[in-house]
Amino acid sequence: MPDEHVNKILDISPELLIAKGIRGLITDLDNTLVAWNEPRITPALIEWFHSLEKAGIMSMIVSNNSEQRVRTFSDPAGVPYIYRAQKPLPYGFRRAIRKMNLNEDQVVVVGDQIMTDVWGGNKVGAHTILVSPIAQSDAWTTRFNRILERFIMARMRRRGWLKWED
């Protein structure tokens, strides 16, 4: 279960994070920041990353994508990244937390998938925020995860475990 849910990543303000004691943000790339088939960062996202930095919040992109995909996206904003992170395994998340020189409870993991981003973030003890996917379509590698996620979400909804939908 994620700790929170937002519609889009731009709904996460530096003030919200600071109020929770968050000093570092780890974010997924595809369908979290931009559509999975969109190679470039948007001006709004560059501004958002800069607002985090001005507030003293470090950020890092942790993605299962190739280095070329992640570098092409993150370099224009100067956002550090970890590619081929093997999410939901904890290695990429722990590496990012170490690079930020923070404790797990000072970090939030943001992503659009329960099976990779939220599960991995929860495994390392970080705060987790699930965002609604940007695109309705997914890369072929993500489609199976989405089927599992729909099943899991339906069960959680029936049991009343989805607190953000109240």
N, C-alpha and C positions, 0 to 999 in steps of 0.2 A: 504494500500500500504506500502511495506517496503521502507525504505530510501535507501537501497542498496541491491545488490545481489552478491553472490560469489559462485563459484562452490563447494568449500569445506571449512571447517572451518579453515584448516591450511593455507588458503590464507589470513587470517586475521592476520596481523602482529601487534606487540605491537606499532611499530612506526606509523602505520596507525591510531590506536586508540588514541594515545597520540596527534597526529596532530589534531584530532577532539575534543580534550578536554575530552576524555573518561578516567575514572579512575576505572570503574567497568564493568565487563562483566557477563551477565546472559546467560547461554546456556541451550538449551534443550539437551536431551540425545539421544533418539532413532532416528536413521536416520539423526542425525545432527553430533554427535561425532562418533558413530559406527552404524552398521546395527542393526535394532530393535531386532534381535535374537542373537546378539553377546554380551555375558555377561561381557567380560573383556576389560579394557582399553589397548590401544596399547602404545608401547614405544614412538612413535612419538607424541602421544597426551600428554603423561606425560611430555615430553620435551617442548611441546608448552605451557602447563599450567605453567611450571616453567619459561619459557621465559616471560610470562605475569607478573608473580610474581616479577621477577628480574627488570622489567620495572616499577614496582609500580602499576600495574593494578590488582585489586582484581577480583576474579572469583568465580562463584557459579553456580551449576547445579540446575535448577528448572524443575522438571519432574512431570508428572501425574502418573508415575509408583509407585510401592510399595517401601517401605523402603529397603527391601532386595535387589531388583534389583539395585536401585540407590547406595546403600552403597557398594555393591560388586564391582561396577564399579569405584566409586570415591575414596574409601579409599586408594588404592595403590598410588594415586597421591596426596592425602591429600587435595582434593578439597571439600569444604563444599557444602552441598546440601539441597534442600527442596523437599520432596517427596509428592505425592498426592496433588499437587499444585492446582488442579482444573482449569487449564488454559482453556479458555482465561480469566476467572475471575481474577480480579486484586490482590487478596489476596496474592498469592504466590510471585508475582513480587514485591509487596510493602514490604513484609516481607524480601525478599532478599535485596532490596535497603536499608531498615532500618538496617539490619545486617551489611551491608558494610559501613553504616554511610555516605551515599552519597545522592546527589540530583538526581532527575530523569534525568536531562539533562546531568549528568556525567556518565550515564549508557547506555550500548548497550545491547539489547536483540537479541540473535542469535538463529535461529531455522529453521527447514525445512518445517513448516506448516504455511500458512497464517491464517487459521482459529483458531489456538491456540497461537502460538508463536508471530507472527507479530501483530495480532489483540490485544492480551493481552499487548504486549510491547507498542504499540501505545496508548492504553487506559491509561497507567500510565505515558505517556509523555517521554518515553525513545527513543533513537535512535534504529532503527531496521534493522537487516540484515537477509535476507532470503538466506539460503544455499540450494543447490540442494540436494535432498534426496540421501543418500548413497546407499540404496538398492532399487531395483525396486519393491519389494514386501513390504507389510505392515502388521502389526498386524491387526486383524479383526476390532478392535476398531477405526482404522485410515482410513480404506477404504472409508467410507462414506465421511469423510472430504476431501479426495483426489478427489472424484467426484465433490464436490462443488468447490474445488479449481481450477480444470481444467475448469469448467464453468466460474468462475470469471476471471481467467487468460485470457481465450479466449476473453471475453468482453473487458478487459483492453487492450489487444493487438490490437483489432479492433479499439478502441478509441485512440490509440497511447499513452496510459498512462504508458507503461512499458519503462521507460527511460533507464534502464540498458541494454536493448536489442538493443539500437541504435548503 
